[in-house]
Amino acid sequence: MRRPEGLLTLLMLAAIYSVRAQDSLQEMKPIEAIVWREDGTDRDGADAMEEISLRMSQRIDLNTASLEHLKELPGLTNEQVERMIGHRERFGPILRLEELQVIASLSPDDIRRIAPYIRITDRQTFAIKQAQLRQELIVRLGGAGTVWNGTEQEYKKTAGNGFRSLLRYRMRIRDQWTMGLRMEKDPGEAWLDDKRRPDYIAGFISYNGRGLLRKLIVGDYAVQFGQGSLAWLGFGTGFTADPALLRRQARGILPYTSSDENAGLRGAAISLGRKSFTMELFVSSRKRDAGISDDSLAQFSSLQTSGIHSTRQEIAGKATFPVTILGCHGSFSGKSKSLGATALFQHLPKNLSPNDNAYAQYRIFPEKVVAGSIAGTWHWQNTTCFFESAYRNGSHSLVGGIQAALGKKLNAGIQYRNFGRGPVTLLSDAPGENMRNENENGFVFSLQSRLLPVCTLQVLLQKTTFDWLRYRIDSPSMLDEQQLQVFYNPNRKTQFRLRYRRRSYPVGSNNAYERTTFSQSRESIRFSMTTSLPPFLSLETRFEHLHDGDEKGWLAFTDWSIRPLRSPIQGTIRFALAETTSYAAAIYSQEPDVLYGFSMPGYTGTLTRVVAVIKWRVARSLDIAVKNGWTRSGQDSNLNHPDGTIKSDLSVQLRWNQGSN
C-alpha cells in the first residue's frame, strides 16, 4: 500500500491554515454521531436522515408547544420538559435560546442537542403561521450514469433499467391534519409492475388532537413503544458514547415515512388520552416480500427486506407473505416516572421454513405469536432508570439501564440487554448486535466528561456474549468493543475530533470439514476537523486508518460547503482518496447528498472519488438539487464495477414547498 502521510499532511495544512471563525456548528452532519453501525449493515441510517430532516423542517416552538410535543425532543427527561413549561408559565415567553441556561436541570449539552429541532416565536407570529397550509413535493431521479473503460452489464437480466426514482408529497394543516404519499422505484425495477402500478406506493392520513382523541392514522404507520423489545419501527438510537442517547424515547404511533418497503404497518392506529393516561390501539394487515422455495408459492424460505424487485425470483416473491398484527399500548406519565404496557398478536402463514443451517434451527416462526411487555422510566434528581421486560410465546427479553449526571461536567450511562432464543415479533428492534433481538446478552457503558470548557471526552465499553450459534459461527462466542472520542472546540466555529475504536468479534473459518471459531480485532483511528470560514464557506477534513486482522486500509477526504448569504445557489464538494487491501477492510463514511437523501458507501480498493452537490433556489417555493459523483478505479458499495473503471452516478431532485417554517 502507498503511504498516506504526504496526503494527510496536505489535507491538514489546507484545513489548519484556513481556519477562521464565522458560523456555529449546528448544521454539521449529525447522522454519523448517532447511527450505531458503521459496517455496512446499518438499518436505520436512511431513517435517521429522514427523521432528523423532518424534525428540522418542522421545528417545535418552545413558547406554544404542549407537554407531549416537548417530550419528542431528543434526550430530555419528563422533569426537564416540565421545568421548561414551568419556566414559561412563570416568566412568560422564552425570548432567546440562551435563556434555557437558567433552567436548573438543562445542561449546555442538552441545549446543544435540541437546538436544531426548536424555534422561538411569539404567540401572535405562531398563530399566523399555524393557519397556513404547508405542503411539500419532492421528485427525485437518479442512478448509474456513464461507465468509461468498462462494460455496463449489471442490469442485463433485470426487469428494468438502472434508474432510481422517488415521488413524495406531504401536506400539513394547522399541525393537526397531515397527509403523505410516497412512490418509489429502485435500480433494476420496472417503472410499473404487471398490474400497471408503481413498484412501491405508500400513504397515510393523520390527525393530531388535544382532547380525548390525540392521534388517528389511517394507511401506513409505525409504532414505537418502550425500548423496542416488542415493537419499534423507524429510527432509534442504540450503542453510542453519548450517555443521553442510551435510553430510547418512544413516540407511540406515528406516520410511516421510511424508505424500507417491508417494515411499515398498514391499516389504522388510534391514540386516546386523558390527562396523564394514554391508550393506543393498532391493527395492520399487509403482504410482505418473501423468498420462495418453488414457483407454486407453497413454501417460503425467508422474509426479504431489500425491497428490490428486479429479477424473476424477486418479482415472484413480491407481496406474497401475508402478515396480520394487532396490538394495544397503555401508559401513565407522571412528573418523575412513567409506566407502560404493550400487548401484541402476530399471525403468519404456516409455510415459513428456515434454512437447514445449524444456527437457524432454534429460530421458530410459529403461526401465532402472543407477546406482551412492561416498560418504565423513573427520574430522581439527576438520575434516570429505564427498563422493558418482554414475553413472547414462553421466551423472555430484558432491556434496562441507568443514566446519571455525576456533576456539572460528568455524565454516565449503562445499558443491559438479554435476548432469549424464542420467537421474535417482526416489529422487535431493540439495540443489539444481531439483526434480530435473539441469542445475545451484554452491556454497554458510556461516559462523557467535559474536561475543559472547550474539550469533551467520551468513552464507550461494550461486552456481548452469544449463547447459541450464528451465521458461520458454530459455537458460542463473545464480542468486545472499546471506543474513545475527544472533541476540542477552540471556538464556536471550529471543532477537532479524535476517535479510537477497537472491536474484538468472532470469526468462523472457511473450512467446510473443520469449522473453528476465533476472535479477530478491528481497530480504527479517525481524526477530523470541521470549521466555518468567512463569509460563506465551511470545511470538514477527515483521515481514518483501519486494521482488521490481515486487512488494512485508509481513507482521507475533504468536504467544502459553499453557502453564500444572498445567493440562490449553494453547494458541497468532496474529494476522497482511499486504499484498502480488500472489501473486508472497507471504511464507511456518510456522503453529501440531497435533502432527505442518505448515502454511506464503503470505500474499498484503490480509488479516487469526487462528489458534488449543488442546490439552486429557483423561487421562494422551488429549489433544484443535483448530486453527481465520479469514482475512478477500485469500487465502493454503491458502484459495483471492476477495478480500472471510471463511473459517474447522478441524482436530480426537485422540491416544491409552500408555507414551510
Secondary structure, DSSP 8 states (H G I E B T S, - for coil): ----HHHHHHHHHHHHTT----S-STTS--GGGT----SS--SSHHHHHHHHHHHHHS-EETTT--HHHHTTSTT--HHHHHHHHHHHHHH-S---GGGGGGSTT--HHHHHHHGGGEE---HHHHHHHHTSEEEEEEEEEEEEEEEESS---TTTTSSS-SEEEEEEEEEEETTTEEEEEEEEE-TT--SB-TTS-BSEEEEEEEEE-SSSEEEEEEEEEEEE-TTSSS-B-S----S-S-GGGSS----EEEE---S-TTTSEEEEEEEEEETTEEEEEEEEEEEE-EEESSTTS--EEEE--S----SHHHHHTTT-EEEEEEEEEEEEE-SSEEEEEEEEEEE--S-B---SSGGGTT----SEEEEEEEEEEEEETTEEEEEEEEEETTEEEEEEEEEEE-SSSEEEEEEEEEE-SS---TT---S-SSSSS-SEEEEEEEEEEEEETTEEEEEEEEEEEE-S-BTTB-S-EEEEEEEEEEEEEEETTEEEEEEEEEEEEEEE-S-SSS--EEEEEEEEEEEEEEEEETTTEEEEEEEEEEEETTEEEEEEEEEEEE--SS-SEEEEEEEEEEEESSGGG-EE-----STT-----EEESEEEEEEEEEEEEEETTEEEEEEEEEEESSEETTB---TT-EEEEEEEEEEEEES--
